[in-house]
């Protein structure tokens, strides 16, 4: 080990100075990704489901939105979409107990 080298113990070194740093300066979303604000209750719902289904919550949100989109394209009514989604949730809930 050289004179100036240290073993990493997970702590910041004193010589790092981020006082003039700008948060997110180099962060860019790709063209296909957009950030949208979601209400906290929606996030909590999908996070709970993600723990049960062992799947990332953002994937579950995308799947749900994709189902709604496909129903919209197929011309089926929103009521039918809700019925199917509720039936899926009831079935999922009843099999977990």
C-alpha positions as CSV (number, residue, x, y, z in Angstrom):
1,X,0.0,0.0,0.0
2,X,1.4,3.4,-0.9
3,X,1.9,6.2,1.6
4,X,-1.3,8.1,0.6
5,X,-3.5,5.1,0.0
6,X,-6.1,4.2,2.6
7,X,-8.2,1.1,3.0
8,X,-11.8,2.0,2.2
9,X,-14.1,1.7,5.2
10,X,-17.1,3.3,3.6
11,X,-16.5,6.8,4.9
12,X,-15.8,9.9,2.8
13,X,-12.3,11.2,2.7
14,X,-11.6,14.7,4.0
15,X,-10.2,15.8,0.6
16,X,-13.6,15.3,-1.1
17,X,-15.2,18.7,-1.4
18,X,-18.8,18.8,-2.8
19,X,-19.6,22.3,-1.4
20,X,-19.9,23.7,-5.0
21,X,-21.5,20.6,-6.4
22,X,-24.8,20.7,-8.3
23,X,-27.3,18.0,-7.7
24,X,-28.3,16.1,-10.9
25,X,-26.0,18.2,-13.1
26,X,-25.2,15.3,-15.4
27,X,-28.4,13.3,-15.0
28,X,-30.6,13.0,-18.1
29,X,-33.7,10.9,-18.8
30,X,-33.6,9.0,-22.0
31,X,-36.1,10.0,-24.7
32,X,-38.4,7.1,-23.8
33,X,-38.5,7.9,-20.1
34,X,-40.5,10.6,-18.5
35,X,-41.0,11.4,-14.8
36,X,-44.5,11.8,-13.7
37,X,-45.7,12.6,-10.2
38,X,-47.9,9.9,-8.6
39,X,-49.9,10.3,-5.4
40,X,-48.4,8.6,-2.3
41,X,-51.3,6.2,-1.9
42,X,-50.8,4.9,-5.4
43,X,-47.1,4.3,-4.8
44,X,-47.8,2.6,-1.4
45,X,-50.3,0.3,-3.1
46,X,-47.9,-0.8,-5.8
47,X,-45.0,-1.1,-3.3
48,X,-47.2,-3.5,-1.2
49,X,-48.0,-5.5,-4.3
50,X,-44.4,-5.6,-5.4
51,X,-43.3,-7.2,-2.1
52,X,-46.0,-9.8,-2.4
53,X,-45.4,-10.5,-6.1
54,X,-41.6,-10.1,-5.8
55,X,-41.6,-7.7,-8.7
56,X,-40.5,-4.1,-9.0
57,X,-43.3,-1.7,-8.2
58,X,-42.6,0.4,-11.3
59,X,-43.1,-2.7,-13.5
60,X,-46.5,-3.3,-11.9
61,X,-47.5,0.3,-12.6
62,X,-46.4,0.0,-16.2
63,X,-48.3,-3.3,-16.6
64,X,-51.5,-1.7,-15.1
65,X,-51.2,1.3,-17.4
66,X,-50.5,-0.9,-20.4
67,X,-53.7,-2.9,-19.7
68,X,-55.7,0.3,-19.6
69,X,-54.1,1.5,-22.8
70,X,-54.8,-1.8,-24.6
71,X,-58.5,-1.7,-23.4
72,X,-58.7,1.8,-24.8
73,X,-57.3,0.7,-28.1
74,X,-59.6,-2.3,-28.3
75,X,-62.7,-0.1,-27.9
76,X,-63.9,-2.0,-24.8
77,X,-65.4,0.2,-22.2
78,X,-63.7,1.5,-19.1
79,X,-66.2,-0.3,-17.0
80,X,-65.1,-3.6,-18.4
81,X,-61.5,-2.7,-17.7
82,X,-62.4,-1.9,-14.1
83,X,-64.4,-5.1,-13.7
84,X,-61.5,-7.2,-14.9
85,X,-58.9,-5.4,-12.7
86,X,-61.1,-5.7,-9.6
87,X,-61.7,-9.4,-10.3
88,X,-57.9,-9.9,-10.6
89,X,-57.3,-8.0,-7.4
90,X,-60.0,-10.0,-5.5
91,X,-58.6,-13.3,-6.8
92,X,-55.0,-12.2,-5.9
93,X,-56.2,-11.2,-2.4
94,X,-58.2,-14.4,-1.8
95,X,-55.3,-16.7,-2.8
96,X,-53.0,-14.9,-0.4
97,X,-55.1,-15.6,2.7
